[in-house]
């Protein structure tokens, strides 16, 4: 019929009809109040995402351009495990809280309105937290480019603590503006929050993020190529049997050298200082183009005919500023001999200015030194099966049969987090009837969770330490949250006993 699925199409039509029915139902039951307005805003926000956001995501999944250069047709909207589990977490958490609210005598529509604002500001807080933590990855030459990178959430980047802080802040404002019992509602939704966290962490497992360190335990997980654990292990050199680490001055050294690996057989030893990493021509060109520290530096090109040339790497203008071919202006074909045949050179490009021509055969591309461990890791992520390390003790070169199809086995910290959240959920659920005053259940959550999160962070290896403390940013926040919890317990101990729920059961209970 020519009507698209996403954008102004079938999905938007179905959402509009469903939203209209829901709004009319709430309006007829309650009139035009805050809950009705929140439902309208939520419906409009989701409708805007369907109309304008989903077509952008769908277009990004297009295949190869046509023979005339016309844009590739959309290939559909990808269904990602993390996103599905995130939506399931919201649905289950809100549904459970609404069911419990009805049992306590509170209108469930209040929970639906509260959930909208907590979800909206939770996502904003989670993204802001991630942007602050990895600010260097978002900086661009222009303000517009930086803002575009920040809002591009389709590339991932959410932090649980940011979501909790943003969601709780928005929820507190919502509750107090409507004169509702703040601590009673906090107790009511606390189990739902941690149950949603459990489902969200399972989404992390499906996505491969939030992973742990290498281990040999029977339940260790191996993730496929292109997953976050695989990518990180590739950067560190672990897929080649060693690990690039930093010494006290930040210089790269080789640690954890596997005695059975090709690297060890090539003479690499524990503690060897790495001066540079040299790769076959095609891999070296990719590393040179996509390593920010090499911007403005020269790389040496050695041709099969015996000639030499120098190519200047263009300035770095953003993490996603084109691939290696676009940045250097040449396309190469890897030869069985290890050399690279130049198949195409762009006029006016760095390759063209260096005198490279189509048909040239590159025998070697000499990369600059790697003075820091971070630079060495950036280069190592482009390594294939052939690597040469220039160390203080000499050159260590090896060739292995190929990179593994999966990562080395790691701690499934995502599953640990799921189990942790479920245990907290059941504890809060069982404790709820025994609370002596409002706020105790929520206080238990913000007391227990930062302790367990701090311990789990010690197993994870995906977050760097911050401010020279040796602690990740989540561990630092955990310390802060635990201190807030201590203050909260002191505050609650001075409040009168009793609870606002069930509604009307203990009218003497305070509401804020």
PyMOL commands that set and color helices and strands:
alter all, ss='L'
color gray80, all
select helices_A, chain A and resi 10-30+34-59+81-103+108-133+135-137+143-151+153-155+160-177+182-207+228-236+238-240+262-265+281-290+292-294+324-328+350-353+373-380+413-434+440-457+473-493
alter helices_A, ss='H'
color red, helices_A
select strands_A, chain A and resi 243-246+252-255+274-279+298-303+308-312+330-334+340-345+361-366+386-391+394-399
alter strands_A, ss='S'
color yellow, strands_A
deselect
rebuild
show_as cartoon
